[in-house]
Structures are given as structure tokens and as C-alpha cells.
Amino acid sequence: MAADDAVVVVNGLKFDQKHGKERVRVARVWRTKDGRHFIVEWSVGISLISDCVAAYVSDDNSEIVATDTMKNTVYAKAKECSDQISVEDFAILLAEHFTSYYKQVTTAVVKIAEKSWERVSVNGQPHNHGFKLGSEKHTTEVIFKKSGALQVSSGIEELSLLKTTQSGFEQFFRDKYTALPETRERILATKVSASWRYSFESMSSIPKQQCYFTETYLDVKKVLVDTFFGPPKEGVYSPSVQYTLYEMANNVLSRFHVISSVRLKMPNLHFLPVNISTKDNRSIVKFEDDVYLPTDEPHGSIEACLSRLSSKL
């Protein structure tokens, strides 16, 4: 969506450029009148496509928005958010600012990763101002054009999932290099990276309800996790990581009609059965689905994207 804006012809050659600021770290605390605190921690990346070709070809910096200015803008806009705001809404706010405030900026791309600070409980009571850090990150990417065209994506990074049974891998293609045995009983472990694109194409098409993006993020995460594990007692059998990945993506599209595409990357983090024997003792350790060597080097890499036919990838 953004790339076409950047291409110009300079001295008979195609040239495209963008500049920005990466890893702008900001935390924002909101305090309610009853003493309850809320905190977010964001790592912000900004990329601007702008009419500053002269800076590259003729030593003219007059149209460059300094990257230090971009950094300062993040803190200033965070300060202006007097009410609690989602990471998606903050990215939209920043992107809209850069395209409207600077005449030379045609497109802004804002990417943010949010750490999962979770409220702790002490003696069974939620703490007013105490938090612990979870593992996964909530991500977003917003692309906003001066014309008002909008693209919003959300995602999850480093969502670690594992089940100790109800997983197998059988009847796969074999050749002379294949040594892997077939199994209907193994540990399935992965670290999910997921992203999904909303069908919104303008600011006016975004639902006005408070915390819309945050609630949708939590609901999508629940669908992904529930699909991976299945019912709490019996679980659900996974014949391959590929099959489970597709089921997770398909269930998201089935549940959320406002989402047009889902991309999942699920490395197969191996738990290798351990058998130890010697010439004198054949079963110092005999594997009975109980002792494993965890390893992620090397690991399988499985990735796919599922989109509606009407989706613009």
C-alpha cells in the first residue's frame, strides 16, 4: 500500500526512499480517581514516505522531518492521551498526525510492540498498582495515507504454547534421507507469531466503541489458544503443525468477519525422546513418553496466510 508513493524517477533511474525512527520506547501510566493504575509499555517504529528526494540528490535537507522530532512526537502524543488507549489507536493517532501535520509526508507507517504487563493479585485481590511481565507481545502496524486511506493490522509475538499429548506425525513423504519415525504420541510445542489485517479502509469505518481493538485482540488470542489445545479434558488431536495452524487461522476468519486475512508462523520446537543404553545396560533410561530433550536448534518452520477472496494482500 505504501510502496507506490515512494517511487520517483531521478536521472533516468527509479528511486524510492523512506526514513524514520525505530525502537522508541515509551511507557504510559493512567491513574483513576479510586487509586487504580494502568500501564502500557510500547516500542514504536515510525517510517515516513515524503517528498524529500532533494536531500538525497542535491544536498537539500529542507523537507526532511528529523527522526529526533519523530521520537519527541511519540512522547508528546502519549502525554496528550489523557484516557487509556489501545496500541492500535495510538498507532493510528501517530500516523494521522504525521500525514496531516507535514505537507511533504504522503504516507506514514507506524509499527508498535506492546509488552504484556499484567496486574498481579495479592491475597486473592487485584493489586492497584502492581504488575508482572507476561511472555507474549501485542503488535500492530498502521499505514495511513494523506488521502485518508487506512490499513490496520494487529498481531501476537512470542506466544509460547505446548501440549504433552494429542499430537502426532504420520504417513509423511519418505525417501532415502528420511530417518524420522512415525508417531501418534508426541509433545507439540511452538512459539506463535500471528498477524491479522482488518478490513477497515478509512478512519470512519472503525467501530467507535471504547477498547475495541484491545477486546478484539484478546478475543482473537483466545480463539487461537483454544483451537490449539481443544477442550480441557480430552483435548484435540493434531496430525501435524500444518493442520493445527490452518484450523487456528480458519477459526479466526470464521469468528471475526471484520478480519480479512490471518498470517501464522509456528516453529515446531522439538522435544526429542531420550533413550540411554550401554553395552552392559540396555535401558539406563528407556523412553516411555516421559523423558525428553528439549531443543529449538534446529527446528521446523511452518508458516501460512489465510485470506478471504475479497482481501487485498
C-alpha positions as CSV (number, residue, x, y, z in Angstrom):
1,M,0.0,0.0,0.0
2,A,2.8,2.4,0.8
3,A,5.5,1.5,-1.7
4,D,4.0,3.1,-4.8
5,D,4.0,6.5,-3.2
6,A,7.8,6.4,-2.8
7,V,8.9,5.7,-6.4
8,V,10.1,8.6,-8.5
9,V,12.4,8.9,-11.5
10,V,15.8,10.5,-10.8
11,N,18.3,10.9,-13.7
12,G,16.5,8.2,-15.6
13,L,16.5,5.7,-12.7
14,K,13.7,4.6,-10.4
15,F,14.3,5.7,-6.9
16,D,12.3,5.2,-3.7
17,Q,13.1,6.3,-0.2
18,K,11.7,6.5,3.3
19,H,13.1,7.4,6.7
20,G,12.1,7.1,10.3
21,K,12.9,6.2,13.9
22,E,13.0,2.7,15.4
23,R,12.7,1.4,18.9
24,V,11.3,4.5,20.5
25,R,10.5,3.1,24.0
26,V,7.7,4.8,25.9
27,A,5.6,3.8,28.9
28,R,2.3,5.5,29.8
29,V,0.5,5.3,33.2
30,W,-3.1,6.2,33.7
31,R,-4.5,6.7,37.3
32,T,-8.2,6.6,38.1
33,K,-9.8,8.5,40.9
34,D,-10.2,5.4,43.0
35,G,-6.4,4.8,43.1
36,R,-6.3,2.1,40.4
37,H,-3.4,2.4,38.0
38,F,-2.9,1.1,34.4
39,I,0.3,0.9,32.5
40,V,1.4,0.2,28.9
41,E,5.0,-0.2,27.6
42,W,5.5,0.3,23.8
43,S,8.4,0.1,21.4
44,V,7.5,2.3,18.5
45,G,8.8,2.3,14.9
46,I,8.0,5.1,12.5
47,S,8.6,5.3,8.8
48,L,7.6,8.2,6.6
49,I,7.3,8.4,2.9
50,S,7.8,12.0,2.0
51,D,8.8,14.4,-0.7
52,C,12.4,14.8,0.4
53,V,14.2,13.4,-2.6
54,A,16.3,16.6,-2.8
55,A,18.1,15.5,0.4
56,Y,19.5,12.5,-1.4
57,V,20.3,14.0,-4.8
58,S,21.1,17.7,-4.2
59,D,22.1,18.1,-0.6
60,D,18.9,19.9,0.4
61,N,17.6,18.9,3.8
62,S,14.8,21.5,4.0
63,E,11.9,18.9,3.6
64,I,13.3,16.3,6.0
65,V,11.3,15.6,9.2
66,A,14.1,14.9,11.6
67,T,14.0,11.5,13.2
68,D,14.6,13.1,16.6
69,T,11.4,15.1,16.0
70,M,9.6,11.8,15.4
71,K,10.9,10.5,18.7
72,N,9.8,13.6,20.6
73,T,6.3,13.4,18.9
74,V,5.8,9.9,20.4
75,Y,6.3,11.2,23.9
76,A,4.2,14.3,23.3
77,K,1.3,12.4,21.8
78,A,1.5,9.8,24.7
79,K,1.2,12.7,27.1
80,E,-1.9,14.0,25.2
81,C,-3.7,10.7,25.7
82,S,-5.4,11.5,28.9
83,D,-7.7,8.5,28.6
84,Q,-6.4,4.9,28.3
85,I,-5.8,4.0,24.7
86,S,-5.1,0.8,22.7
87,V,-1.8,0.2,20.9
88,E,-3.7,0.3,17.6
89,D,-5.4,3.6,18.4
90,F,-2.1,5.1,19.4
91,A,-0.5,4.0,16.1
92,I,-3.4,5.4,14.2
93,L,-3.1,8.7,16.1
94,L,0.6,9.0,15.3
95,A,0.2,8.0,11.6
96,E,-2.6,10.5,11.1
97,H,-0.5,13.2,12.8
98,F,2.5,12.8,10.6
99,T,0.4,12.8,7.3
100,S,-1.7,15.8,8.3
101,Y,0.9,17.9,10.1
102,Y,3.6,17.8,7.4
103,K,2.6,18.7,3.9
104,Q,5.6,16.8,2.4
105,V,4.6,13.5,4.1
106,T,2.4,11.3,1.9
107,T,2.3,8.1,3.9
108,A,3.1,7.1,7.5
109,V,3.8,3.6,8.6
110,V,3.7,3.0,12.4
111,K,4.6,-0.3,14.0
112,I,4.3,-0.8,17.7
113,A,5.0,-3.8,20.0
114,E,3.4,-3.7,23.5
115,K,4.8,-5.7,26.4
116,S,2.2,-7.6,28.3
117,W,2.3,-6.1,31.8
118,E,-0.3,-8.0,33.8
119,R,-1.9,-6.9,37.0
120,V,-0.9,-9.1,40.0
121,S,-3.1,-10.3,42.8
122,V,-2.0,-10.3,46.4
123,N,-4.1,-12.4,48.9
124,G,-6.6,-13.0,46.2
125,Q,-7.1,-9.3,45.5
126,P,-6.1,-7.5,42.3
127,H,-3.3,-5.0,43.2
128,N,-4.0,-1.4,42.4
129,H,-0.5,-0.6,41.1
130,G,1.4,-3.9,40.9
131,F,2.2,-5.7,37.7
132,K,4.2,-8.7,36.3
133,L,5.5,-9.2,32.8
134,G,3.9,-11.8,30.7
135,S,5.7,-13.5,27.8
136,E,3.9,-12.6,24.6
137,K,3.7,-9.1,22.9
138,H,0.8,-7.4,21.3
139,T,1.8,-5.8,18.0
140,T,0.2,-3.5,15.4
141,E,1.1,-1.9,12.1
142,V,-0.8,1.1,10.7
143,I,-0.4,2.5,7.2
144,F,-2.0,5.9,6.7
145,K,-2.1,8.0,3.6
146,K,-2.6,11.7,3.2
147,S,-5.7,10.8,1.1
148,G,-7.2,9.1,4.2
149,A,-6.7,5.6,3.1
150,L,-6.0,3.3,6.1
151,Q,-4.7,-0.1,6.7
152,V,-4.6,-1.6,10.3
153,S,-3.1,-4.9,11.3
154,S,-2.7,-6.4,14.7
155,G,-0.7,-9.4,16.0
156,I,0.9,-11.5,18.7
157,E,4.6,-12.3,19.0
158,E,6.2,-14.9,21.2
159,L,3.1,-16.7,22.3
160,S,4.5,-20.0,23.7
161,L,2.2,-23.0,23.6
162,L,2.8,-26.6,24.5
163,K,0.7,-29.8,25.0
164,T,2.1,-33.0,26.2
165,T,-0.1,-35.4,24.2
166,Q,-2.8,-35.4,21.4
167,S,-0.2,-34.8,18.7
168,G,1.4,-37.0,16.1
169,F,3.0,-37.1,12.6
170,E,2.4,-40.0,10.3
171,Q,2.3,-41.0,6.6
172,F,4.6,-38.2,5.5
173,F,6.7,-38.4,2.4
174,R,9.8,-40.7,2.8
175,D,13.0,-41.1,0.8
176,K,16.5,-42.4,1.3
177,Y,17.3,-39.5,3.6
178,T,14.3,-39.9,5.9
179,A,15.2,-41.1,9.4
180,L,12.2,-39.7,11.4
181,P,9.9,-42.4,12.7
182,E,6.2,-42.0,12.5
183,T,4.3,-41.4,15.8
184,R,0.8,-40.7,17.2
185,E,2.2,-39.6,20.6
186,R,4.5,-36.7,20.9
187,I,4.8,-33.2,22.6
188,L,3.6,-30.4,20.4
189,A,5.4,-27.1,21.3
190,T,5.6,-23.8,19.4
191,K,6.1,-20.1,19.7
192,V,3.3,-18.5,17.7
193,S,3.7,-15.3,15.7
194,A,0.3,-14.2,14.4
195,S,-0.9,-11.2,12.5
196,W,-4.3,-10.3,11.2
197,R,-5.5,-7.5,8.9
198,Y,-8.7,-5.6,9.5
199,S,-11.0,-4.8,6.6
200,F,-11.1,-1.1,7.6
201,E,-10.1,1.3,4.8
202,S,-10.7,4.6,6.5
203,M,-11.0,6.2,9.9
204,S,-14.8,6.4,9.6
205,S,-15.1,2.6,9.2
206,I,-13.5,1.8,12.6
207,P,-16.1,1.0,15.3
208,K,-16.4,3.7,17.9
209,Q,-16.7,1.5,20.9
210,Q,-14.1,2.0,23.6
211,C,-11.3,-0.6,23.8
212,Y,-12.5,-2.1,20.5
213,F,-9.0,-3.2,19.4
214,T,-7.9,-4.4,22.8
215,E,-11.0,-6.5,23.2
216,T,-10.7,-7.9,19.7
217,Y,-7.0,-8.8,20.3
218,L,-7.9,-10.7,23.5
219,D,-10.7,-12.5,21.7
220,V,-8.5,-13.5,18.7
221,K,-5.8,-14.7,21.1
222,K,-8.4,-16.8,22.9
223,V,-9.6,-18.4,19.6
224,L,-6.0,-19.2,18.6
225,V,-5.2,-20.8,22.0
226,D,-8.5,-22.7,22.4
227,T,-8.1,-24.2,18.9
228,F,-4.5,-25.3,19.6
229,F,-5.5,-27.1,22.8
230,G,-9.0,-28.2,22.3
231,P,-11.5,-29.0,25.2
232,P,-9.8,-29.0,28.6
233,K,-10.5,-32.7,29.4
234,E,-10.0,-34.6,26.1
235,G,-8.1,-32.0,24.1
236,V,-8.0,-32.3,20.3
237,Y,-5.7,-34.4,18.1
238,S,-3.1,-32.6,15.9
239,P,-1.9,-34.7,12.9
240,S,0.6,-32.1,12.0
241,V,1.6,-28.5,12.9
242,Q,0.3,-27.6,9.4
243,Y,-3.1,-28.9,10.2
244,T,-3.3,-27.1,13.5
245,L,-2.1,-23.9,12.0
246,Y,-4.8,-23.9,9.4
247,E,-7.5,-24.7,11.9
248,M,-6.4,-21.8,14.1
249,A,-6.4,-19.3,11.1
250,N,-9.7,-20.6,9.8
251,N,-11.4,-20.3,13.1
252,V,-10.3,-16.7,13.4
253,L,-11.7,-15.8,10.0
254,S,-14.9,-17.7,10.8
255,R,-15.4,-15.9,14.1
256,F,-14.3,-12.3,13.1
257,H,-15.9,-11.1,9.9
258,V,-14.1,-7.7,10.2
259,I,-10.7,-9.6,9.8
260,S,-9.8,-10.1,6.1
261,S,-6.6,-12.2,6.5
262,V,-4.6,-14.1,9.1
263,R,-0.9,-15.0,8.9
264,L,0.6,-17.5,11.3
265,K,4.2,-18.7,11.8
266,M,4.5,-21.7,14.1
267,P,8.0,-23.2,14.6
268,N,7.9,-26.8,15.6
269,L,10.0,-26.7,18.8
270,H,11.3,-30.3,19.3
271,F,11.1,-32.4,22.4
272,L,13.2,-35.4,21.4
273,P,12.6,-38.8,23.1
274,V,15.6,-39.8,25.3
275,N,16.8,-43.4,25.3
276,I,20.1,-44.1,27.0
277,S,21.8,-47.5,26.9
278,T,25.3,-49.1,27.2
279,K,26.7,-52.3,26.1
280,D,26.2,-53.6,29.7
281,N,22.8,-52.0,30.4
282,R,20.3,-51.6,27.6
283,S,17.9,-49.4,29.5
284,I,19.6,-46.9,31.8
285,V,16.9,-44.6,30.5
286,K,14.0,-46.2,28.5
287,F,11.7,-43.8,26.8
288,E,8.1,-44.3,27.7
289,D,6.6,-40.9,26.7
290,D,8.1,-39.3,29.7
291,V,11.8,-38.1,29.3
292,Y,12.7,-35.7,26.5
293,L,15.5,-33.5,25.3
294,P,14.0,-30.0,24.6
295,T,15.7,-28.2,21.7
296,D,15.0,-25.5,19.2
297,E,18.2,-25.8,17.1
298,P,17.4,-26.9,14.5
299,H,13.6,-26.6,14.5
300,G,10.8,-27.0,11.9
301,S,9.4,-23.8,10.4
302,I,5.8,-23.7,9.3
303,E,4.1,-20.5,8.0
304,A,0.9,-19.8,6.1
305,C,-1.5,-17.0,5.3
306,L,-5.3,-17.5,5.0
307,S,-7.3,-14.7,3.4
308,R,-10.8,-14.0,2.2
309,L,-11.2,-14.0,-1.6
310,S,-12.0,-10.3,-1.4
311,S,-9.0,-9.5,0.7
312,K,-6.3,-7.1,-0.5
313,L,-3.0,-8.6,0.4
